[in-house]
Amino acid sequence: MEIEFYGAASGVTGSCHILRVGGHRVLLDCGLIQGSREEEARNREPFPFDPAAIDAVVLSHAHLDHSGRLPLLLREGFRGPIYTQNATRDLCDVLWQDAAGLEERDAAYQNRRSGGRDVLPLYTRRDAAAAFERLVGLPYRKSTEILPGIRVRLLDAGHILGSALVELDLTQDGMTRRLVYSGDIGQYDTPILNDPTTIEAADCVLMESTYGDRQHRSRDATIREIGEIIAAARHDRGNVLIPAFSIGRSQEILYLFGRHYDAWGLDRWQIFLDSPMAIEATRIYWDYPQLYDEEATRLRRRMHEMPQLQNLRLTRSVEESQAINRLHSGAIIIAGSGMCTGGRIVHHLKQNLGRRGCHVLIVGFQANGTLGRRLVNGEESVRIHGEDYRVQAQIHTVGGLSAHADQSDLLRWLKGFRSHPVVCLVHGETDAKLGLQNQARETLGIDALIPAPGDLLDLTDMSLERRSTPPSARRT
């Protein structure tokens, strides 16, 4: 009875861990590695385990850094079920088809540039469709036996629609253990979604630490800040660019635009949701009102009381997106990708970064090596598609809109455990993990472990075995 740590054990993206119980192997998430080109190239390396030997996958939520390599896992030999929350199942269909389409287009582009070099996509839309057929949707709070000795219960994580805290009850040779895998934990008191579910009992907790060393700005301060940025952009006669993840941030931004339409003077702007995937994801959000929090539920019932975004345009086609670039002022553009690693936002940045009147709102986590992180770091010039662009636009980091819990929220969730579980921190950069580790020790008396890739936790005695052999050199 053990768990071995792989992806997101040494960073934020690429979540992937193996649970072994009674001869069965269960994968917890299987996400894409995101960041610089060098980091993303690691997605093409062989899995550090045999995909065909995996009996099942439990998926915490739809974001690609948790789900994005599942089509590849299937292509490499996995044939088992993928258990996840019902809404996550629907969102994965949208995300995987979009990701596969981008891979196919990028491979075709590289082949044209190379004069015939045979570049293959990481996976195809056919692979994505085959992986979707493996998804088994589960409701929140229902305990389900997925393999002998392994029961799974999904609880609301409050991160995005369908995001789940994974509670696993394990039995082997008369011994029982409860393992909780946090996936990604959302902020408390945010719009649309419920707060993260409190769990009182566990023997071991695998916990994310994305913002483990910092605090977000308060919700009220964030609302004021956004209003001030929009007013400043209006005064500067520029555009507002919002790189946003298609699932989660885009929907929350539209929700806030409706709530503060008059206060922010949004009737003076043209608003574009320039992302076919975000448009489709927004439809899926609308189909799951039972997962809304109380405030969102009330507003959904009283839509006629809410200002309508009559100046919102949903731009699905490439031609419609390209037409936006003719607007030098008066446009608010919400587009993916959230870390500016690709997608339509990159083209809008190329057109607008050199304009002093432009304002860019960074509303989500930016991994090391991404264009978004370089903008947050204040670089004076950035390279996009082989060309250098001087950054004259004003860059604003609006942390209060992050889908991730900050340090206080993480400690608040961890405090809910009445038992004293063994805690392993994953899904965070080094400073974030160390910051959360120190605070957990000082405020809760918990000495959290920080496993490295390839380390193995024995769930029978909760001992962590440090392994010097890189996981890529071994196969399970």
Phi and psi in degrees as a GROMACS rama.xvg file:
@    title "Ramachandran Plot"
@    xaxis  label "Phi"
@    yaxis  label "Psi"
@TYPE xy
-154.883  162.861  GLU-2
-131.295  135.969  ILE-3
-115.058  135.443  GLU-4
-96.8906  132.531  PHE-5
-126.623  -106.827  TYR-6
-63.3377  148.848  GLY-7
64.0201  17.2399  ALA-8
-87.8719  -21.7708  ALA-9
-119.423  11.1787  SER-10
-168.829  -155.557  GLY-11
-101.082  -36.6735  VAL-12
-100.657  171.267  THR-13
77.4626  34.0811  GLY-14
-54.1561  133.027  SER-15
-175.145  118.784  CYS-16
-140.913  147.767  HIS-17
-109.772  127.746  ILE-18
-105.532  130.492  LEU-19
-119.79  124.062  ARG-20
-142.901  125.141  VAL-21
54.7319  36.6962  GLY-22
83.5254  -2.59356  GLY-23
-100.33  150.152  HIS-24
-121.095  124.497  ARG-25
-122.813  129.403  VAL-26
-92.0521  129.307  LEU-27
-97.9146  103.878  LEU-28
67.1418  160.528  ASP-29
-158.152  81.5076  CYS-30
-102.603  162.912  GLY-31
-72.1896  143.529  LEU-32
-84.1524  124.902  ILE-33
-121.713  152.592  GLN-34
145.802  -130.716  GLY-35
-72.677  168.386  SER-36
-59.8086  -36.8052  ARG-37
-65.1075  -41.9614  GLU-38
-67.5938  -42.3189  GLU-39
-68.1093  -25.9507  GLU-40
-63.7546  -21.7995  ALA-41
-66.2198  -19.4562  ARG-42
-62.2995  -21.4438  ASN-43
-90.1055  -6.75313  ARG-44
-72.013  153.489  GLU-45
-60.6314  146.724  PRO-46
-59.4585  144.61  PHE-47
-79.2345  20.8676  PRO-48
-154.269  167.474  PHE-49
-86.4037  110.876  ASP-50
-55.5778  -33.2956  PRO-51
-68.4165  -18.4327  ALA-52
-87.4017  -4.38592  ALA-53
-82.6781  127.961  ILE-54
-85.2012  -31.328  ASP-55
-162.507  161.454  ALA-56
-123.391  140.5  VAL-57
-114.906  120.597  VAL-58
-105.915  125.601  LEU-59
-76.5529  -39.9255  SER-60
-166.39  178.291  HIS-61
-85.3407  -19.4668  ALA-62
-51.111  142.2  HIS-63
-63.6643  -26.8769  LEU-64
-73.6166  -3.12992  ASP-65
-116.378  -27.8276  HIS-66
-118.276  -12.3041  SER-67
-70.297  -13.7574  GLY-68
-101.918  6.23637  ARG-69
-63.8633  -39.7166  LEU-70
-60.217  -35.8315  PRO-71
-69.1719  -39.135  LEU-72
-58.4845  -41.937  LEU-73
-66.1562  -41.9373  LEU-74
-64.0929  -28.7847  ARG-75
-89.0494  4.25058  GLU-76
128.125  -9.10019  GLY-77
-67.0331  137.664  PHE-78
-133.854  12.5426  ARG-79
-92.3504  -178.033  GLY-80
-80.9046  156.318  PRO-81
-118.337  110.019  ILE-82
-91.6219  133.779  TYR-83
-161.228  171.473  THR-84
-70.7826  151.26  GLN-85
-55.3004  -46.1844  ASN-86
-66.0983  -35.981  ALA-87
-61.9391  -38.9136  THR-88
-56.7428  -46.6305  ARG-89
-65.437  -40.6092  ASP-90
-68.5168  -34.7264  LEU-91
-61.9008  -35.677  CYS-92
-58.3061  -43.1806  ASP-93
-68.8806  -49.3631  VAL-94
-63.6425  -46.0133  LEU-95
-68.1901  -39.6344  TRP-96
-64.3112  -39.4377  GLN-97
-65.1631  -46.8737  ASP-98
-62.3932  -41.9376  ALA-99
-65.8077  -39.4926  ALA-100
-61.5236  -41.3977  GLY-101
-62.9148  -41.326  LEU-102
-61.8315  -43.5678  GLU-103
-65.096  -42.8679  GLU-104
-67.2691  -39.798  ARG-105
-66.1487  -40.2659  ASP-106
-63.4083  -41.8874  ALA-107
-63.086  -39.9804  ALA-108
-64.6994  -44.9987  TYR-109
-63.555  -37.6371  GLN-110
-67.2761  -37.904  ASN-111
-65.1271  -41.8799  ARG-112
-68.4419  -33.9172  ARG-113
-86.0884  -5.34661  SER-114
72.5848  36.8766  GLY-115
112.541  -2.52228  GLY-116
-59.5912  134.482  ARG-117
-86.0141  86.3283  ASP-118
-94.2332  124.987  VAL-119
-101.956  145.562  LEU-120
-65.8419  153.74  PRO-121
-55.9139  -43.4318  LEU-122
-158.359  163.846  TYR-123
-106.493  171.6  THR-124
-63.9706  -28.8757  ARG-125
-66.7711  -40.9404  ARG-126
-61.5829  -41.7506  ASP-127
-63.1664  -41.3442  ALA-128
-65.3583  -38.3542  ALA-129
-65.8277  -39.5255  ALA-130
-65.9403  -38.0804  ALA-131
-60.0346  -35.8581  PHE-132
-66.0179  -19.5538  GLU-133
-85.014  -11.7623  ARG-134
-72.6292  132.156  LEU-135
-117.53  112.83  VAL-136
-79.1911  136.793  GLY-137
-125.96  147.153  LEU-138
-79.6287  163.628  PRO-139
-65.5036  147.875  TYR-140
75.8089  -3.19673  ARG-141
-92.9939  126.362  LYS-142
-82.1236  129.166  SER-143
-131.502  129.619  THR-144
-80.8862  117.03  GLU-145
-98.8257  -23.0124  ILE-146
-154.085  158.229  LEU-147
-54.2949  123.654  PRO-148
85.0943  3.69224  GLY-149
-132.971  112.386  ILE-150
-113.055  141.161  ARG-151
-121.691  136.915  VAL-152
-131.57  128.761  ARG-153
-99.8023  133.802  LEU-154
-126.978  149.632  LEU-155
-63.7359  124.114  ASP-156
-93.8617  -11.8647  ALA-157
67.4487  20.1438  GLY-158
-93.0902  -59.8332  HIS-159
-138.491  174.921  ILE-160
-56.1117  127.026  LEU-161
82.755  -2.43163  GLY-162
-66.3606  143.426  SER-163
-133.849  140.37  ALA-164
-83.27  127.279  LEU-165
-99.923  115.477  VAL-166
-104.948  119.877  GLU-167
-117.827  119.498  LEU-168
-96.9347  119.473  ASP-169
-115.653  138.2  LEU-170
-134.065  131.661  THR-171
-153.987  123.307  GLN-172
52.6809  41.9443  ASP-173
81.3861  -6.50971  GLY-174
-95.0705  138.516  MET-175
-120.217  143.948  THR-176
-142.83  146.569  ARG-177
-113.312  120.886  ARG-178
-109.692  131.232  LEU-179
-115.545  125.546  VAL-180
-110.738  120.264  TYR-181
-75.7446  -20.7163  SER-182
57.3514  -131.779  GLY-183
-109.928  134.214  ASP-184
-99.7556  133.34  ILE-185
-84.6125  169.691  GLY-186
-72.2498  154.102  GLN-187
-81.7184  151.508  TYR-188
60.9982  40.2757  ASP-189
-107.523  160.565  THR-190
-67.6453  157.747  PRO-191
76.3356  -56.4899  ILE-192
-98.0712  158.213  LEU-193
-73.4767  162.24  ASN-194
-66.2042  155.946  ASP-195
-56.0398  139.503  PRO-196
-70.7298  135.288  THR-197
-78.7344  131.854  THR-198
-117.519  130.427  ILE-199
-97.162  -23.8982  GLU-200
-132.575  131.804  ALA-201
-165.02  152.65  ALA-202
-90.6231  -31.7373  ASP-203
-146.266  140.992  CYS-204
-128.489  121.929  VAL-205
-94.1791  115.147  LEU-206
-125.254  133.733  MET-207
-69.9444  157.088  GLU-208
-143.642  30.3922  SER-209
-50.9974  -49.0069  THR-210
-112.593  40.9347  TYR-211
-68.8773  -11.6242  GLY-212
-117.147  15.4933  ASP-213
-153.375  165.461  ARG-214
-112.846  142.98  GLN-215
-81.6073  156.148  HIS-216
-65.7429  149.118  ARG-217
-63.2009  160.068  SER-218
-61.6295  -44.561  ARG-219
-62.8313  -43.1914  ASP-220
-65.1676  -35.0697  ALA-221
-65.8131  -42.5291  THR-222
-60.7773  -44.573  ILE-223
-62.7733  -41.7083  ARG-224
-62.2693  -44.9277  GLU-225
-62.0987  -43.8093  ILE-226
-59.2023  -40.6983  GLY-227
-67.4607  -38.2917  GLU-228
-65.955  -43.5446  ILE-229
-63.3256  -40.9547  ILE-230
-63.9658  -40.8061  ALA-231
-65.0749  -40.4829  ALA-232
-65.7285  -36.0633  ALA-233
-63.2164  -43.9689  ARG-234
-64.3066  -37.642  HIS-235
-82.8427  -1.52061  ASP-236
56.408  46.3484  ARG-237
-123.133  -173.091  GLY-238
-101.198  161.912  ASN-239
-116.026  121.607  VAL-240
-108.29  131.539  LEU-241
-126.337  95.8426  ILE-242
-67.3535  121.453  PRO-243
-140.242  138.37  ALA-244
-61.7715  135.835  PHE-245
-63.8395  -25.4881  SER-246
-115.583  113.425  ILE-247
112.424  -73.2249  GLY-248
-68.4412  -42.9899  ARG-249
-58.4868  -42.5969  SER-250
-68.4824  -38.8661  GLN-251
-67.8396  -38.2048  GLU-252
-62.5915  -45.3666  ILE-253
-62.3323  -38.6365  LEU-254
-60.2076  -46.7076  TYR-255
-67.2554  -36.0141  LEU-256
-60.4841  -40.2999  PHE-257
-66.3283  -42.165  GLY-258
-66.5191  -33.6656  ARG-259
-118.96  27.6328  HIS-260
-55.7561  -49.602  TYR-261
-73.6092  -44.1733  ASP-262
-62.0604  -34.2025  ALA-263
-93.0576  2.70536  TRP-264
60.8063  39.4758  GLY-265
-73.7601  -12.8249  LEU-266
-66.66  -15.1939  ASP-267
-87.5343  0.447534  ARG-268
-117.996  156.703  TRP-269
-96.7471  124.995  GLN-270
-110.43  129.132  ILE-271
-122.057  127.465  PHE-272
-98.7218  96.5879  LEU-273
-100.456  66.0365  ASP-274
-161.732  106.315  SER-275
-55.9268  -36.3286  PRO-276
-68.1966  -41.812  MET-277
-64.9915  -36.2033  ALA-278
-62.25  -44.8632  ILE-279
-68.8989  -39.7175  GLU-280
-64.0509  -36.34  ALA-281
-63.0309  -37.8856  THR-282
-61.8537  -41.388  ARG-283
-65.5061  -40.4434  ILE-284
-55.59  -42.0182  TYR-285
-64.5332  -26.6098  TRP-286
-81.1751  -4.0963  ASP-287
-124.768  57.3526  TYR-288
-63.9157  -22.1314  PRO-289
-67.625  -12.1517  GLN-290
-99.4896  2.54437  LEU-291
-77.1605  157.91  TYR-292
-80.0602  178.183  ASP-293
-62.8147  -42.0084  GLU-294
-64.1244  -47.0905  GLU-295
-64.6455  -35.4948  ALA-296
-63.023  -44.1982  THR-297
-61.71  -44.4194  ARG-298
-66.952  -35.1293  LEU-299
-65.2173  -34.6847  ARG-300
-74.4344  -21.7073  ARG-301
-123.579  49.257  ARG-302
-59.2777  -28.7865  MET-303
-67.5092  -17.5547  HIS-304
-86.3434  -9.02555  GLU-305
-99.9147  133.042  MET-306
-57.1276  132.257  PRO-307
-86.2236  141.594  GLN-308
-83.8291  74.144  LEU-309
-68.9758  -18.893  GLN-310
-98.4924  16.7457  ASN-311
-87.7207  129.795  LEU-312
-117.76  129.629  ARG-313
-96.0672  109.166  LEU-314
-102.511  103.307  THR-315
-88.5148  -40.4749  ARG-316
-84.5427  157.837  SER-317
-63.2058  -38.2878  VAL-318
-63.2075  -41.1385  GLU-319
-64.9017  -38.6043  GLU-320
-65.6177  -43.8195  SER-321
-63.6448  -32.2534  GLN-322
-65.4881  -28.1807  ALA-323
-61.3619  -31.5926  ILE-324
-66.9788  -10.3362  ASN-325
-80.0615  -10.3254  ARG-326
-92.0322  116.912  LEU-327
-92.4984  -11.3252  HIS-328
-157.253  160.16  SER-329
80.7195  12.6548  GLY-330
-116.795  133.459  ALA-331
-108.162  118.845  ILE-332
-118.341  114.547  ILE-333
-101.899  119.139  ILE-334
-152.431  155.453  ALA-335
-95.4357  163.117  GLY-336
-93.1041  161.555  SER-337
-64.9257  -28.427  GLY-338
-101.86  9.86592  MET-339
61.985  28.992  CYS-340
-86.7773  -7.84441  THR-341
176.353  -169.222  GLY-342
80.3927  -172.059  GLY-343
-72.3594  -26.597  ARG-344
-61.2315  -30.5743  ILE-345
-62.5138  -41.3337  VAL-346
-67.855  -37.4406  HIS-347
-68.0316  -35.3998  HIS-348
-65.4465  -40.6458  LEU-349
-58.2523  -37.1025  LYS-350
-80.1578  -24.1582  GLN-351
-116.66  -19.4842  ASN-352
-61.2024  -29.4068  LEU-353
-81.8255  1.39596  GLY-354
-102.18  123.419  ARG-355
-64.7388  -25.782  ARG-356
-81.7292  -7.83971  GLY-357
-79.4951  142.567  CYS-358
-124.276  130.229  HIS-359
-112.421  122.78  VAL-360
-99.7416  114.212  LEU-361
-92.7222  114.885  ILE-362
-117.468  8.55343  VAL-363
-146.937  174.304  GLY-364
-64.8393  139.249  PHE-365
-118.456  111.62  GLN-366
-70.54  155.282  ALA-367
-55.8014  138.895  ASN-368
89.0745  -9.38471  GLY-369
-86.4637  159.086  THR-370
-60.7612  -38.0229  LEU-371
-60.8289  -40.6074  GLY-372
-66.1967  -37.4662  ARG-373
-65.1398  -36.6594  ARG-374
-67.4847  -43.3731  LEU-375
-61.7021  -36.1239  VAL-376
-73.8147  -6.35976  ASN-377
81.8859  24.842  GLY-378
-63.9046  137.652  GLU-379
-76.8585  -21.9802  GLU-380
-143.67  139.519  SER-381
-128.645  150.709  VAL-382
-100.713  124.955  ARG-383
-131.513  124.636  ILE-384
51.5972  41.1471  HIS-385
82.8699  2.31886  GLY-386
-123.42  150.199  GLU-387
-91.6207  136.079  ASP-388
-125.738  124.433  TYR-389
-74.5552  133.897  ARG-390
-92.378  102.305  VAL-391
-102.763  -19.4871  GLN-392
-68.0117  160.534  ALA-393
-91.6771  128.017  GLN-394
-104.975  125.621  ILE-395
-119.356  127.431  HIS-396
-98.2031  109.738  THR-397
-103.785  80.2829  VAL-398
-66.2427  -23.0132  GLY-399
-65.7969  -12.2099  GLY-400
-97.3571  3.89052  LEU-401
-60.7189  144.434  SER-402
-80.1622  -7.84213  ALA-403
-96.0464  143.765  HIS-404
-62.3403  144.521  ALA-405
-89.6911  -172.073  ASP-406
-59.1586  -43.418  GLN-407
-63.706  -41.3273  SER-408
-65.5646  -41.0379  ASP-409
-62.6677  -43.5818  LEU-410
-67.707  -35.5757  LEU-411
-62.1102  -43.114  ARG-412
-67.246  -43.3871  TRP-413
-64.597  -32.9837  LEU-414
-64.1183  -20.601  LYS-415
-66.5946  -19.0776  GLY-416
-76.6655  116.441  PHE-417
-76.8743  -28.752  ARG-418
-78.6521  176.443  SER-419
-113.946  83.3012  HIS-420
-73.2125  159.532  PRO-421
-73.5067  127.991  VAL-422
-113.435  128.411  VAL-423
-116.062  123.151  CYS-424
-91.7465  125.049  LEU-425
-130.43  -179.893  VAL-426
54.4318  55.7475  HIS-427
-165.641  152.03  GLY-428
-73.4249  164.743  GLU-429
-55.507  -47.3069  THR-430
-62.8616  -37.5694  ASP-431
-65.811  -43.1784  ALA-432
-64.7352  -45.0578  LYS-433
-64.2937  -38.6943  LEU-434
-63.2412  -43.9295  GLY-435
-70.2887  -38.3582  LEU-436
-59.2284  -44.9173  GLN-437
-64.5167  -43.3738  ASN-438
-70.1502  -36.5256  GLN-439
-63.0454  -37.0918  ALA-440
-69.3851  -44.6538  ARG-441
-73.8895  -37.9763  GLU-442
-97.9824  -28.5577  THR-443
-118.338  -7.78794  LEU-444
69.9224  25.4006  GLY-445
-105.853  124.31  ILE-446
-94.6292  90.8899  ASP-447
-74.0514  145.019  ALA-448
-91.5621  151.352  LEU-449
-123.046  91.6083  ILE-450
-73.3101  152.544  PRO-451
-103.857  163.334  ALA-452
-56.3438  130.67  PRO-453
93.8567  -14.6702  GLY-454
-65.5601  154.231  ASP-455
-130.042  127.828  LEU-456
-103.244  119.711  LEU-457
-81.649  114.072  ASP-458
-78.5638  -7.95809  LEU-459
-77.0992  -41.7029  THR-460
-120.251  4.99817  ASP-461
59.6842  32.6809  MET-462
-93.9801  141.279  SER-463
-103.532  120.368  LEU-464
-94.9229  118.072  GLU-465
-82.8643  130.57  ARG-466
-118.839  131.025  ARG-467
-86.9585  -20.6277  SER-468
-75.746  124.365  THR-469
-56.3454  140.752  PRO-470
-60.8423  -26.3199  PRO-471
-67.4116  -15.6432  SER-472
-90.6111  -2.63812  ALA-473
-122.132  155.034  ARG-474
-128.477  138.882  ARG-475
